[in-house]
Structures are given as structure tokens and as C-alpha cells.
Amino acid sequence: MSDTVSIIGGKPLIGTVTPIPNKNSLIPALPAALLTDQPVVYHHVPATSDVEKILEILKLLGVKVTRQLDTVTLQAKNLKTHKVDRQLGEQFRGSLMFAGPLLARLGKAQIPLPGGCLLGFRSITTHLDAFKAAGVKIKLADNHVILTAPKKPSPHLRIWQMEASVTATENLLMYLSGLSTQTELIEAACEPHVTDLENLLVNMGAKIQGIGSNRLVIKGSPKLNGAQFTPSPDFVDIAGYMVAAGITDGRITIKNANLPDIVDGLIRWMSAFGIKVTRQNKDLVVSLNKHGLALDPESNLPLSAPQLPKLSPRPWPGFPVDVIPVMATLASKTKGRLLLQNWMYENGFEFVRELNSLGADIFISDPQRLIITGPVTFKGGEVSPPSVIQATKAIFLAALADPVTTTIHGVDILRRRYPDIFSVYRQLGASITTV
């Protein structure tokens, strides 16, 4: 795919889409196959660049990888090393997710310090703190983290995480599921992708109480079995289609997205902006309401000041941080003002410079707070968003809103989460040309 696209906006997006599988479900679920020597079968596996890297790392560890269309079978019967390949592992943060299962299976893991989206100081401290609480010894050397499991794990553990980190929770879950230890885990993350992993581990033979909550009781086993896994739909992708329908005055049917435990919070917020979401059996139908996009300051929205509603991310079931960037685009097309916050990432709003250059009216209060005034008419132009998936997605959606031409450089990063994004939006009526 070309790294630059030219978009002519202003076309109502109309049609039916199927959201991609949750990428953040697969990133821990694929390494979980290391916990057993039996086959684990994964369905609806997209060909994203992150998935391809994980499969390549698994092959280098000695895992047999079989792929037929979007079904992947992994069998870790003959593991040959506890070391994650340095060249691949440094490219993305998903390589961290090999620590837990390698520790449980081999007693040791060596992981290169990872990269990924440029979202500020995304420390691995939460992972290391969680493993230390479980008795794991940790050493940093030559840009690697080397973890060694205790020879005799404690039969009972009680671990209170410093924060509800998604990936730290997932990593620890995989490690504990491969031990005979019984663990009470408090301040666990409970996002849908964490729940997906918990259900996979249960199907493999672990016992987990409190699935979907922030307090878990895990009783693992060194002898786990094979299982089947199907990731849930990506709620970030679903939110993107909601915003796209709203800002283009379109009508998009999102297949199999009527999942109350996943989408109800998103629907409440979208309706506050004037987006109408109708449930039709298993599907959602998204369009504008009769009043168009408008924030009502007299509604029940949280307020930061009189006439100034606010939106900020929170751990699940609060508003997802990965949806915050596209909400800046939505707010720019919505009548009213909004205080938008992103306290989770120091550099989460760097893309706002590009959004303002396209015609947005966004006051940057500080690196983590914006005051957005709308509606604006985007004027098009040429932009290079920061190398962050959802930041690039926010610019991409802005380019679709008004009848102007926008050239966006650096769009290849979208493939890490959305391998077919441009063909899907073309089918909805978008005018997108690769340059």
C-alpha cells in the first residue's frame, strides 16, 4: 500500500460494513498458545502487520503455524528457545505479551525492549511490577528484559496492581494460568479484549472467577489444553464508523455490532453529539438525528464549566482512550464547545496541529487538554500526522467530511490495525486515491 492518499470529501457514506476483529484481543491471545503443547485454533484473524509479526516470532520460538484463509492453528509442542527475536520484538509493544506464557512454560523469558506508536512514555514498569509481585526475578541487560520464574511458586498470591494496565493484566493472567498457584488479582483491567483472553484461558483449562471485572481469582495449571478462539469485534472500529456516518450525513449498517456490553457506552456518547444509532437484531444502523450534529450543554453531559461539556478517557467501562482522537474530529463538526482530555498519553494530541491546519478550531490548553469549537468546514490541504494509528485515523475521517481535497502522508501505519481500511471506505462511497 502507498504511504500517501488523496481524498475528496463531502460524500455521504452509505452501506454495510463488518467491523474488524479486535486487534488487541489477538495480541495476547496468540502468544497464549505457548501455554500448551496442544493445538490452539484462532478464527477471524486479520492480516495486520502486528499479527504477522507475532506469527513470525512464534515460528522462531519453535511453534508450528498453519494458516488457512483467516483461520490460524498454533501448536507449541517443540519450543526451542525462551528468547524473543530482537529485530522483530523491538518493532512493536506486542512483543511484551510473550513474557507471561514463556515464563509459565519454560520458567524464563528474554524480551527486547519494544517500540510501537509514539504515545509518550509508555513504560513497561506496570508489567515488571506485576511480575515482581508474583515472585519473578527481573534483570535489564543489553536493551533486553530478562525474567526468571521462581522454582517453587507460592501456592497463594494476592496482587494489587498499581494501575489497571490492560497489557500488564493480560501478561500476568497468562503467567498465572500456567501455574498451580491460586491468585487474587485486584485492580485488574476489564476491557473487552481482556475478557476475550480470560475466556480463552478458561477454555484451555484455567479457572478464573470474576471475568469482566477488576477483581479476579485465578487457579492455573501447568497442563493446559488446546482450545478455539474467536475475537470480539473491534469497538474502536465500530466507533470510527459511527463518527464517519455522523460527519458525512451518511447511513452505515455495522454488522454484528449490537453487543450491549461493548457498545452501549459508545452509543450514549454518540447520541449526545446528535448521532442516531438504531439496533436491528444483531446489527447497528448509524445516521444523523433530525437536528444534526449539536452538543446540548443543558443535557446530562459532564461539565468542566458552564456551557462547556467535557469528555475524558477512563478505564473500562469508561470511555476508551483509543476513541478519543476521532472524537476531536467529531467535535469539530458539531455545534457547540467541548473540553476533550487525554490524560493517559503525554503526546496523545500532537495530531491537533494537522487538524487545525485543515480548518479545525481547537485551542490547546496544555498537551493533554483541548477546547474544541464547532462546527467548522474543513478546507483540505496536505498533512503528515504523527506516527500514531488513531491520530492518523482522526485526520483520515476529517478528510471525508467536506467537499475538498486532502492529501495525507504516513497512512501506512493504519495497516497495523485496519488492513483494508481504504477499500472498505471506498465501498461506502468515499473518494480515496493512493499516491
C-alpha positions as CSV (number, residue, x, y, z in Angstrom):
1,M,0.0,0.0,0.0
2,S,1.2,3.5,-0.8
3,D,2.1,5.6,2.2
4,T,0.2,8.6,0.8
5,V,-3.5,9.0,-0.1
6,S,-5.5,11.8,-1.6
7,I,-9.1,12.2,-0.5
8,I,-12.0,14.2,-1.9
9,G,-14.5,14.5,0.9
10,G,-18.1,15.6,1.2
11,K,-19.7,12.4,0.0
12,P,-22.3,10.7,2.3
13,L,-21.0,7.3,3.4
14,I,-23.7,4.8,2.8
15,G,-23.6,1.0,3.0
16,T,-22.9,-2.0,5.2
17,V,-19.7,-2.9,6.9
18,T,-18.3,-5.7,9.2
19,P,-16.0,-4.4,11.9
20,I,-12.6,-5.9,12.1
21,P,-11.8,-8.4,14.9
22,N,-10.4,-6.7,18.0
23,K,-6.6,-6.4,17.3
24,N,-6.0,-6.0,21.0
25,S,-7.7,-9.4,21.6
26,L,-5.3,-11.2,19.3
27,I,-2.1,-9.6,20.5
28,P,-2.2,-11.5,23.8
29,A,-4.4,-14.5,22.7
30,L,-1.9,-15.6,20.0
31,P,1.1,-15.9,22.5
32,A,-1.2,-17.7,24.9
33,A,-0.8,-20.8,22.6
34,L,2.7,-21.1,24.2
35,L,1.0,-22.3,27.4
36,T,0.1,-25.7,26.0
37,D,1.6,-28.3,23.7
38,Q,-1.8,-28.9,22.1
39,P,-3.2,-27.1,19.1
40,V,-5.0,-23.8,19.6
41,V,-7.2,-22.7,16.7
42,Y,-7.9,-19.0,16.0
43,H,-10.7,-17.8,13.8
44,H,-11.2,-14.4,12.1
45,V,-7.5,-13.5,12.2
46,P,-6.9,-10.4,10.0
47,A,-3.6,-10.0,8.1
48,T,-2.5,-6.9,10.1
49,S,1.2,-6.2,10.3
50,D,1.1,-6.8,14.1
51,V,-0.4,-10.2,13.7
52,E,2.1,-11.1,11.0
53,K,5.0,-10.1,13.4
54,I,3.5,-12.2,16.2
55,L,3.2,-15.2,14.0
56,E,6.8,-14.8,12.8
57,I,8.0,-14.6,16.4
58,L,6.1,-17.7,17.3
59,K,7.7,-19.6,14.4
60,L,11.2,-18.5,15.5
61,L,10.3,-19.8,19.1
62,G,9.6,-23.2,17.5
63,V,5.8,-23.0,17.2
64,K,4.1,-24.8,14.3
65,V,2.0,-22.2,12.5
66,T,-0.7,-23.2,10.0
67,R,-2.9,-20.7,8.2
68,Q,-5.9,-21.3,6.0
69,L,-7.6,-18.0,4.9
70,D,-8.4,-16.2,8.2
71,T,-8.0,-19.3,10.4
72,V,-4.7,-19.9,12.2
73,T,-3.7,-23.0,14.1
74,L,-0.7,-22.8,16.5
75,Q,1.0,-25.8,18.2
76,A,3.8,-25.1,20.6
77,K,4.9,-28.7,21.1
78,N,8.6,-28.3,20.4
79,L,9.6,-24.9,21.8
80,K,13.3,-24.3,21.3
81,T,14.1,-21.0,23.0
82,H,12.9,-18.5,25.6
83,K,14.3,-15.6,23.7
84,V,12.0,-13.3,21.5
85,D,13.8,-12.3,18.3
86,R,15.4,-8.9,18.8
87,Q,14.8,-7.4,15.4
88,L,11.0,-8.3,15.4
89,G,10.5,-7.7,19.1
90,E,11.9,-4.1,19.1
91,Q,9.3,-3.1,16.4
92,F,6.1,-3.2,18.4
93,R,4.9,-3.4,22.0
94,G,3.0,-6.6,21.4
95,S,6.3,-8.5,21.9
96,L,5.9,-7.9,25.6
97,M,3.0,-10.3,25.6
98,F,5.4,-13.3,25.2
99,A,6.8,-12.8,28.7
100,G,3.9,-14.3,30.7
101,P,3.4,-17.5,28.6
102,L,7.2,-18.1,28.2
103,L,7.7,-17.8,31.9
104,A,4.9,-20.2,32.7
105,R,6.0,-22.8,30.1
106,L,9.8,-22.5,30.3
107,G,10.5,-20.7,33.5
108,K,12.4,-17.9,31.7
109,A,11.8,-15.2,29.1
110,Q,14.0,-12.7,27.4
111,I,12.2,-9.8,25.6
112,P,13.8,-6.9,23.7
113,L,12.6,-3.5,24.9
114,P,9.8,-2.8,22.5
115,G,8.7,0.2,20.3
116,G,5.2,0.9,18.8
117,C,3.1,4.0,18.5
118,L,4.7,7.3,19.6
119,L,2.4,8.0,22.5
120,G,4.7,9.4,25.1
121,F,6.5,7.5,27.9
122,R,4.6,4.2,27.7
123,S,6.7,2.5,30.4
124,I,6.9,-1.3,30.9
125,T,7.1,-0.6,34.7
126,T,3.5,-1.9,35.2
127,H,4.5,-5.3,33.7
128,L,7.6,-5.6,35.8
129,D,5.8,-4.6,39.0
130,A,3.2,-7.2,38.4
131,F,5.7,-10.0,37.7
132,K,7.8,-8.9,40.8
133,A,4.7,-9.3,42.9
134,A,4.3,-12.8,41.6
135,G,7.9,-13.6,42.7
136,V,9.6,-13.3,39.3
137,K,13.2,-12.0,39.2
138,I,13.9,-9.3,36.6
139,K,17.2,-8.2,35.0
140,L,17.7,-5.5,32.4
141,A,20.7,-6.0,30.1
142,D,21.7,-5.1,26.6
143,N,18.3,-3.5,25.8
144,H,16.5,-6.6,26.9
145,V,14.4,-7.5,29.9
146,I,15.2,-11.0,31.3
147,L,12.6,-12.6,33.6
148,T,13.1,-15.7,35.6
149,A,10.2,-17.5,37.4
150,P,10.7,-18.9,40.9
151,K,11.4,-22.6,41.0
152,K,8.7,-23.1,43.6
153,P,5.9,-20.6,43.1
154,S,3.9,-19.6,46.2
155,P,0.7,-21.7,46.4
156,H,-1.3,-18.5,47.2
157,L,-0.8,-14.9,45.9
158,R,-2.6,-11.6,46.4
159,I,-1.5,-9.0,43.9
160,W,-2.9,-5.4,43.9
161,Q,-1.8,-3.7,40.7
162,M,-0.7,0.0,40.8
163,E,-2.9,0.7,37.9
164,A,-5.4,-1.2,35.7
165,S,-3.0,-1.7,32.9
166,V,-4.5,-3.8,30.1
167,T,-1.3,-5.4,28.8
168,A,0.1,-5.9,32.3
169,T,-3.1,-7.6,33.4
170,E,-3.1,-9.8,30.3
171,N,0.6,-10.7,30.7
172,L,0.1,-11.7,34.4
173,L,-3.0,-13.6,33.6
174,M,-1.2,-15.8,31.1
175,Y,1.7,-16.5,33.6
176,L,-0.7,-17.3,36.4
177,S,-2.9,-19.5,34.3
178,G,0.1,-21.7,33.6
179,L,0.9,-22.2,37.4
180,S,-0.9,-24.3,40.0
181,T,-0.9,-21.2,42.2
182,Q,-4.2,-19.6,43.3
183,T,-4.1,-15.8,42.9
184,E,-6.3,-12.9,43.8
185,L,-5.7,-10.1,41.3
186,I,-7.1,-6.7,42.3
187,E,-7.2,-3.6,40.1
188,A,-7.3,-5.8,37.0
189,A,-8.2,-4.3,33.7
190,C,-11.5,-5.4,32.3
191,E,-11.7,-4.2,28.7
192,P,-13.4,-6.4,26.2
193,H,-10.1,-7.7,24.9
194,V,-9.1,-8.7,28.4
195,T,-12.3,-10.6,28.8
196,D,-11.6,-12.4,25.4
197,L,-8.3,-13.6,26.8
198,E,-9.9,-14.7,30.1
199,N,-12.4,-16.8,28.2
200,L,-9.7,-18.4,26.1
201,L,-7.7,-19.3,29.2
202,V,-10.7,-20.8,30.8
203,N,-11.3,-22.9,27.7
204,M,-7.7,-24.0,27.9
205,G,-8.4,-25.3,31.5
206,A,-7.6,-22.4,33.8
207,K,-10.2,-21.4,36.4
208,I,-10.9,-17.7,36.6
209,Q,-13.6,-16.1,38.8
210,G,-14.7,-12.5,38.2
211,I,-14.3,-12.5,34.4
212,G,-15.1,-9.0,33.1
213,S,-14.4,-7.3,36.5
214,N,-11.5,-5.7,38.2
215,R,-11.1,-8.4,40.8
216,L,-10.1,-11.9,39.6
217,V,-9.3,-15.1,41.3
218,I,-7.1,-17.3,39.1
219,K,-6.3,-21.0,39.6
220,G,-4.0,-22.2,36.9
221,S,-2.5,-25.4,35.8
222,P,0.9,-26.4,34.2
223,K,-1.1,-28.8,32.0
224,L,-3.4,-26.7,29.9
225,N,-5.2,-28.0,26.8
226,G,-5.9,-26.7,23.3
227,A,-8.9,-24.6,22.5
228,Q,-10.8,-22.5,19.9
229,F,-10.7,-18.7,19.9
230,T,-12.8,-16.0,18.1
231,P,-12.0,-12.4,18.9
232,S,-14.9,-10.0,19.6
233,P,-15.5,-7.1,17.1
234,D,-13.2,-4.1,17.5
235,F,-15.2,-1.4,19.3
236,V,-12.7,1.2,18.1
237,D,-13.5,0.3,14.5
238,I,-17.2,0.5,15.4
239,A,-16.8,4.0,16.9
240,G,-15.0,5.1,13.8
241,Y,-17.9,4.1,11.6
242,M,-20.3,6.0,13.9
243,V,-18.2,9.1,13.6
244,A,-17.9,8.6,9.8
245,A,-21.7,8.3,9.4
246,G,-22.2,11.4,11.5
247,I,-19.8,13.8,9.9
248,T,-20.7,12.8,6.3
249,D,-24.5,12.7,7.0
250,G,-24.4,9.1,5.9
251,R,-26.1,5.9,6.9
252,I,-23.9,2.9,7.8
253,T,-25.1,-0.5,8.9
254,I,-22.5,-2.2,11.2
255,K,-22.9,-6.0,11.1
256,N,-23.0,-8.0,14.3
257,A,-22.2,-4.9,16.4
258,N,-25.3,-4.9,18.6
259,L,-23.3,-6.1,21.6
260,P,-24.6,-4.2,24.7
261,D,-21.7,-5.0,27.0
262,I,-19.3,-3.5,24.4
263,V,-21.2,-0.7,22.6
264,D,-23.7,0.8,25.0
265,G,-21.4,3.4,26.4
266,L,-20.3,4.5,22.9
267,I,-23.9,4.8,21.8
268,R,-24.7,7.1,24.8
269,W,-21.9,9.4,23.9
270,M,-22.6,9.4,20.2
271,S,-26.2,10.3,20.8
272,A,-25.1,13.3,22.9
273,F,-23.4,14.6,19.7
274,G,-26.5,14.1,17.5
275,I,-25.7,10.7,16.0
276,K,-28.6,8.2,15.9
277,V,-27.8,4.6,16.5
278,T,-30.7,2.1,15.9
279,R,-30.5,-1.6,16.9
280,Q,-31.7,-4.0,14.2
281,N,-31.4,-7.5,15.5
282,K,-27.6,-8.2,15.6
283,D,-26.7,-5.0,13.7
284,L,-26.4,-1.3,14.4
285,V,-27.7,1.3,11.9
286,V,-26.0,4.7,12.3
287,S,-27.2,8.0,10.9
288,L,-27.7,11.6,12.0
289,N,-30.7,12.6,14.1
290,K,-33.1,15.2,12.7
291,H,-31.4,18.1,14.5
292,G,-27.9,17.3,13.1
293,L,-24.6,17.4,15.0
294,A,-25.0,19.5,18.1
295,L,-23.8,19.4,21.7
296,D,-26.5,20.3,24.2
297,P,-24.8,21.9,27.2
298,E,-28.1,21.5,29.2
299,S,-28.1,17.7,28.8
300,N,-26.6,15.3,31.3
301,L,-23.1,15.6,29.9
302,P,-20.4,16.1,32.4
303,L,-19.4,19.7,32.6
304,S,-16.0,21.3,33.2
305,A,-17.5,24.8,33.3
306,P,-20.9,26.4,32.4
307,Q,-21.7,25.7,28.8
308,L,-18.6,23.5,28.4
309,P,-19.2,19.7,28.4
310,K,-16.1,17.5,28.9
311,L,-15.1,14.1,27.6
312,S,-12.1,12.2,29.0
313,P,-11.0,8.6,28.8
314,R,-11.3,6.2,31.7
315,P,-10.5,2.5,32.3
316,W,-13.3,0.3,31.0
317,P,-16.3,0.6,31.2
318,G,-15.4,4.3,30.9
319,F,-14.8,5.9,27.5
320,P,-12.0,4.1,25.6
321,V,-8.8,6.1,25.2
322,D,-8.3,4.8,21.6
323,V,-11.6,6.5,20.5
324,I,-10.6,9.9,21.9
325,P,-8.7,11.1,18.7
326,V,-11.7,10.6,16.4
327,M,-13.9,12.5,18.9
328,A,-11.8,15.6,18.2
329,T,-12.8,15.3,14.5
330,L,-16.5,14.7,15.5
331,A,-16.5,17.7,17.9
332,S,-15.0,19.9,15.2
333,K,-18.1,19.2,13.0
334,T,-20.5,19.6,15.9
335,K,-22.3,22.8,17.0
336,G,-21.0,23.7,20.5
337,R,-17.9,23.5,22.5
338,L,-16.2,20.5,24.1
339,L,-13.3,20.1,26.5
340,L,-11.5,17.0,25.4
341,Q,-8.9,15.4,27.6
342,N,-6.3,12.6,27.2
343,W,-4.5,12.2,30.5
344,M,-3.3,8.7,29.6
345,Y,-0.7,9.8,27.0
346,E,1.7,12.8,27.1
347,N,1.8,13.1,23.3
348,G,-1.8,11.9,22.5
349,F,-2.9,15.3,21.0
350,E,0.1,16.0,18.7
351,F,-2.1,15.5,15.6
352,V,-4.2,18.5,16.5
353,R,-1.7,20.8,14.7
354,E,-2.7,18.9,11.5
355,L,-6.4,19.1,12.3
356,N,-6.1,22.8,12.8
357,S,-4.2,23.3,9.6
358,L,-7.2,21.6,7.9
359,G,-9.6,24.2,9.4
360,A,-10.4,23.0,12.9
361,D,-10.9,25.5,15.7
362,I,-9.1,23.8,18.6
363,F,-7.4,25.6,21.5
364,I,-4.7,23.6,23.1
365,S,-4.9,24.3,26.8
366,D,-2.0,22.0,27.5
367,P,-0.6,18.8,26.0
368,Q,-3.5,16.8,27.4
369,R,-6.5,19.2,27.2
370,L,-8.3,20.7,24.2
371,I,-11.2,23.1,23.8
372,I,-12.9,22.4,20.5
373,T,-15.4,24.8,18.9
374,G,-17.6,23.7,16.1
375,P,-18.9,23.3,13.6
376,V,-16.1,24.1,11.1
377,T,-15.8,23.4,7.4
378,F,-12.6,21.6,6.8
379,K,-10.6,23.3,3.9
380,G,-8.4,20.4,2.8
381,G,-4.6,20.6,2.3
382,E,-1.6,18.4,2.7
383,V,-0.7,16.9,6.1
384,S,1.6,14.4,7.8
385,P,0.1,13.1,11.0
386,P,2.3,11.8,13.8
387,S,3.0,8.1,13.6
388,V,0.1,7.0,15.8
389,I,-2.7,4.8,14.5
390,Q,-5.7,6.6,16.0
391,A,-4.2,10.1,15.3
392,T,-3.9,9.2,11.6
393,K,-7.5,7.8,11.7
394,A,-8.8,11.1,13.1
395,I,-7.2,13.0,10.2
396,F,-8.5,10.5,7.7
397,L,-12.0,10.9,8.9
398,A,-11.7,14.7,8.8
399,A,-10.7,14.4,5.2
400,L,-14.0,12.7,4.4
401,A,-16.2,15.4,5.9
402,D,-16.3,18.3,3.4
403,P,-16.1,18.6,-0.4
404,V,-12.3,19.5,-0.5
405,T,-9.2,17.6,-1.3
406,T,-6.8,16.4,1.4
407,T,-3.5,14.7,0.9
408,I,-2.3,12.6,3.9
409,H,1.2,11.2,4.2
410,G,2.2,8.4,6.5
411,V,-1.0,6.4,6.3
412,D,0.7,3.0,6.2
413,I,0.6,2.9,10.0
414,L,-3.2,2.3,9.7
415,R,-2.4,-1.2,8.4
416,R,-1.3,-2.2,11.9
417,R,-5.0,-2.2,12.9
418,Y,-7.0,-1.7,9.7
419,P,-5.5,-3.8,6.8
420,D,-8.3,-3.0,4.3
421,I,-9.4,0.4,5.6
422,F,-9.3,2.3,2.2
423,S,-11.2,-0.4,0.2
424,V,-13.9,-0.6,2.9
425,Y,-14.4,3.2,2.9
426,R,-14.4,3.3,-0.9
427,Q,-17.2,0.7,-0.9
428,L,-19.2,3.2,1.4
429,G,-18.7,5.9,-1.3
430,A,-15.5,7.6,-0.2
431,S,-13.2,9.0,-2.9
432,I,-9.7,7.8,-2.0
433,T,-6.8,7.7,-4.3
434,T,-3.4,6.2,-3.5
435,V,-0.5,8.4,-4.5
